[in-house]
Amino acid sequence: MTDVVIIGGGIVGLATALQLKQQRPQLRVVLIEKEPAVARHQTGHNSGVIHSGLYYKPGSLKATNCIQGYHMLIDFCDAEGIPYDLCGKIVVASKQEELPQLDTLYDRGQRNGLTGLKKLSLAEMSEIEPHVTGVAGMFVPQTGIIDYKQVSDKYAEKFQLLGGEIRLAERVEQVTPGTSMSIVVTNKARYETKLVVNCAGLYSDKIAQLTQREAVDVRIVPFRGEYFKIKPQKEYLVKNLIYPVPDPNFPFLGVHFTRMVHGGVEAGPNAVLAFQREGYTKSDINLKELFETLSWPGFQKVAVRYWETGLGEMYRSFSKAAFTKALQALIPEIQESDLEPGGAGVRAQACDRTGGLLDDFAILETDKAINVVNAPSPAATSSLSIGKTVAEKAMARF
């Protein structure tokens, strides 16, 4: 018999497991992960940015957890000797019409408690990033870079040292909620547990549907973000991190430049519909999952609302020249020949029935389950704070 079964071995599931064992060592906690190693999906394909909390609505779960999680992450890495670099970033307004949104971001950052934010003229931006162009910008000193796979491995190590159990290469097939216990059946074992915690990322909606009898009125829509790498001889074009002013109506940050903690510079990502939940390439197609996405009323409303933006993202996915042109809005010197194929990640974006792309973190609760159904970026930065929140919800049941 188990006290808590956590489904999902990404950074949020691992952080939740660690927080639970640290705060209630006597609880028997088992984490189940379908892959042969932890952090294989969203976490392992993460661009490695430590987010400051600049973008998020003050008072939202994203804002509070990102800012608290930021400090918890830095403290954890300092204690465990995990390298990171708080190099800062600039956010660039390329056009006059983006200036009001830049002002909004500056205001949000201040309201979220960020210190040292600085508005920049083009000349001041050039002192930080000599090859950038734009109308105006902002420097955000708190932003940094890190390896979240390394962080996740350390969470897993510490969780196990505290007596927690991780079961790898086990896929959850059934969850049966009972009056006092729930039954979790995998392809390898059967677990009786007092509480199920769902941190399944790209499949969090599927697991939520298993854990509660009432309808789960959100679906995960997978968006693939594709990156290019800047060839080594042109990496001098980017010193640290360069971001555009994001579209306030679309929950993605736009193509940007990111220096990586282990070396190299990434450019991207775009945001295109993935044809399967773990579809990291254009040729990855799961017809059943694709049909589920296309037939979801919420996604159909999203498609109608954002068709023009979506077509632009898809065009950039197939046209390196178009991708390069988007990057040239930030660095005009960048050329198509300077780019080589990079990696890709898939964002688990929750979408409700009305066509709302959930902007905030979302947690659904029943008597026997806690379902983290929306935890996209900045979930990695926020992981210890989200884990603490979920752990506290869990401990309230015991």
SVG drawing of the C-alpha trace seen along z (x, -y; Angstrom):
<svg xmlns="http://www.w3.org/2000/svg" viewBox="-19 -56 53 62">
<polyline fill="none" stroke="black" stroke-width="0.4" points="0.0,0.0 1.2,-3.5 0.3,-6.9 0.9,-8.9 1.5,-7.8 2.9,-10.5 2.4,-10.0 5.0,-11.7 8.8,-12.0 9.3,-15.4 10.7,-18.3 7.3,-19.1 6.6,-15.6 10.1,-15.2 9.9,-18.5 6.6,-17.5 8.0,-14.1 11.0,-15.8 8.9,-18.4 6.6,-15.7 9.4,-13.5 11.3,-16.5 8.2,-17.7 6.6,-14.4 9.4,-11.8 7.1,-9.1 4.9,-9.1 5.4,-6.3 5.7,-8.0 6.1,-6.2 6.7,-8.1 5.8,-6.3 7.4,-7.3 6.7,-5.6 10.1,-6.3 13.3,-4.5 14.7,-7.7 13.3,-10.9 12.9,-14.2 12.6,-12.8 10.0,-15.1 9.1,-18.8 11.9,-19.0 14.6,-17.3 13.8,-19.4 13.7,-22.7 15.8,-25.6 17.3,-26.0 16.2,-29.6 15.7,-30.7 12.6,-32.9 12.4,-36.0 8.6,-36.4 8.5,-39.4 5.6,-38.3 3.0,-37.0 -0.1,-38.7 0.6,-40.0 -1.1,-37.7 -1.5,-34.8 -0.2,-31.3 2.4,-31.8 3.7,-35.0 3.7,-33.9 5.2,-30.5 7.7,-31.7 9.1,-34.4 9.1,-32.1 10.4,-29.2 13.1,-31.3 14.6,-32.0 14.1,-28.4 15.8,-27.1 18.8,-29.4 19.2,-28.4 18.9,-24.7 21.5,-25.0 23.9,-26.9 23.5,-24.2 23.9,-21.3 26.7,-22.8 24.6,-22.9 26.0,-25.5 23.9,-28.3 24.5,-31.8 22.3,-34.8 23.4,-36.6 20.3,-38.8 18.4,-39.4 17.1,-42.2 13.5,-42.4 13.4,-44.3 10.6,-46.4 11.2,-46.2 8.4,-48.6 6.8,-51.7 3.5,-49.9 5.2,-47.5 6.2,-50.2 3.0,-50.1 3.4,-46.4 7.0,-47.0 5.8,-49.5 3.2,-46.9 6.0,-44.4 8.1,-46.9 5.1,-47.7 4.4,-43.9 8.0,-43.3 8.0,-46.0 4.7,-44.8 6.1,-41.3 9.0,-42.6 11.8,-42.5 14.5,-45.0 17.1,-46.5 14.8,-46.5 16.1,-49.2 14.5,-50.7 17.0,-51.0 17.4,-53.2 18.9,-51.5 22.3,-52.9 22.0,-51.4 20.9,-48.1 23.9,-48.1 26.2,-48.3 24.7,-45.1 24.1,-43.3 26.2,-45.1 24.4,-43.4 20.8,-44.0 18.4,-46.5 15.1,-47.9 13.2,-51.0 13.7,-50.5 14.3,-47.7 14.5,-46.6 17.2,-44.8 16.1,-42.1 19.0,-41.2 17.3,-38.2 17.1,-36.0 19.6,-33.2 20.5,-29.9 20.8,-26.4 20.5,-22.6 17.1,-21.5 17.9,-17.8 20.8,-18.2 18.4,-19.8 15.8,-17.0 18.4,-14.3 19.4,-15.9 15.7,-16.1 15.4,-12.4 18.6,-11.5 17.6,-13.5 14.0,-12.0 15.4,-8.5 17.9,-9.2 14.9,-10.2 13.3,-6.8 11.2,-7.7 10.7,-5.2 10.9,-5.8 9.5,-3.2 10.8,-3.7 9.5,-2.2 6.0,-1.8 3.0,-3.2 -0.2,-3.9 -3.1,-2.1 -5.9,-2.5 -6.8,-4.5 -9.8,-3.4 -10.8,-5.8 -12.3,-4.1 -13.9,-5.3 -10.7,-5.0 -8.1,-3.9 -7.4,-4.3 -6.0,-1.5 -3.3,-2.5 -2.6,0.2 0.5,0.0 1.9,2.4 4.0,3.9 2.3,3.6 -0.8,2.6 -0.7,0.0 -3.1,-0.8 -2.8,-4.4 -4.5,-7.0 -3.8,-9.8 -2.9,-10.1 -0.9,-13.1 -1.0,-13.7 2.1,-15.5 1.9,-13.7 2.6,-16.8 1.6,-16.0 -0.8,-13.4 -2.1,-15.2 -5.6,-15.5 -5.7,-11.8 -4.7,-10.9 -7.1,-13.4 -9.9,-11.7 -9.0,-8.5 -8.9,-9.9 -12.2,-11.7 -15.7,-10.8 -16.9,-14.3 -15.9,-15.7 -12.4,-17.2 -13.2,-20.1 -9.7,-20.8 -7.5,-19.1 -3.8,-19.2 -3.0,-20.6 0.6,-19.9 2.6,-22.7 6.1,-21.9 8.8,-24.5 11.6,-24.1 15.0,-25.6 18.0,-26.4 21.6,-26.6 23.8,-29.4 27.0,-28.1 30.0,-28.5 31.7,-31.1 28.7,-33.4 28.0,-32.9 29.6,-36.3 26.4,-37.9 24.7,-37.0 26.2,-37.6 23.4,-36.3 19.6,-36.3 17.6,-38.4 13.8,-38.3 11.1,-40.2 8.1,-41.8 5.6,-39.0 2.2,-39.0 -0.1,-39.6 -2.9,-37.5 -0.8,-34.4 0.8,-32.4 4.2,-32.0 7.2,-34.4 8.2,-34.5 11.5,-33.5 14.5,-34.6 18.2,-34.0 19.4,-31.9 22.9,-31.3 23.1,-27.8 24.8,-27.0 26.9,-24.3 27.9,-26.4 26.3,-27.3 23.4,-29.6 19.9,-28.6 17.5,-30.6 13.8,-29.9 11.3,-28.5 8.3,-28.8 5.0,-27.3 3.3,-24.8 0.7,-22.2 2.4,-18.8 0.6,-15.9 1.2,-13.7 1.7,-14.6 5.3,-13.6 5.9,-14.7 9.3,-16.2 9.7,-16.1 7.4,-17.0 7.1,-13.3 5.9,-12.3 2.2,-11.6 -0.3,-9.7 -3.6,-9.7 -5.7,-9.0 -4.1,-11.8 -4.3,-14.2 -8.0,-13.4 -8.5,-14.0 -6.9,-17.5 -8.7,-18.5 -12.1,-17.4 -11.8,-19.2 -14.3,-22.2 -11.8,-24.4 -9.1,-23.8 -11.4,-24.5 -12.2,-27.9 -8.5,-28.5 -7.8,-27.7 -10.5,-30.1 -9.2,-32.9 -5.5,-32.4 -5.5,-31.0 -3.3,-33.8 -0.7,-33.5 -0.8,-29.7 -0.2,-29.9 2.8,-32.2 4.3,-29.8 3.7,-26.8 5.3,-28.7 8.4,-29.4 8.5,-25.7 8.9,-24.8 10.9,-27.8 14.3,-28.5 14.3,-31.8 11.1,-32.9 12.5,-31.8 15.7,-33.8 13.6,-36.8 11.9,-36.7 15.3,-36.5 16.5,-39.5 14.0,-41.7 16.3,-41.4 19.7,-40.9 19.8,-42.1 23.2,-40.5 22.0,-36.9 21.8,-35.0 20.2,-31.8 23.6,-30.3 24.5,-31.0 21.9,-28.6 21.9,-24.8 19.1,-22.5 18.7,-22.4 16.4,-20.5 12.7,-20.7 10.4,-20.6 6.7,-20.0 4.7,-22.3 1.7,-20.8 -0.8,-23.7 -4.2,-23.2 -7.2,-24.4 -10.7,-24.6 -13.9,-23.9 -14.5,-27.6 -11.2,-28.0 -9.3,-29.5 -5.6,-28.7 -5.0,-28.5 -2.5,-31.2 -2.1,-30.3 -1.0,-27.1 -4.1,-24.9 -4.6,-22.3 -7.8,-20.3 -8.6,-18.4 -10.9,-15.6 -11.0,-13.7 -8.5,-11.1 -6.5,-13.0 -4.6,-16.2 -4.2,-16.9 -1.7,-19.4 -3.4,-19.9 -1.5,-23.0 2.1,-23.6 3.9,-25.0 6.8,-27.5 7.9,-28.8 7.1,-25.5 10.8,-24.4 11.9,-27.7 8.8,-27.4 9.2,-23.6 10.1,-23.7 7.4,-26.3 4.7,-24.3 6.0,-21.1 5.6,-22.8 2.1,-24.0 1.0,-20.5 2.8,-18.8 0.9,-21.1 -2.4,-20.2 -1.4,-16.5 -0.3,-16.7 -3.7,-18.3 -5.2,-14.9 -3.2,-13.1"/>
</svg>
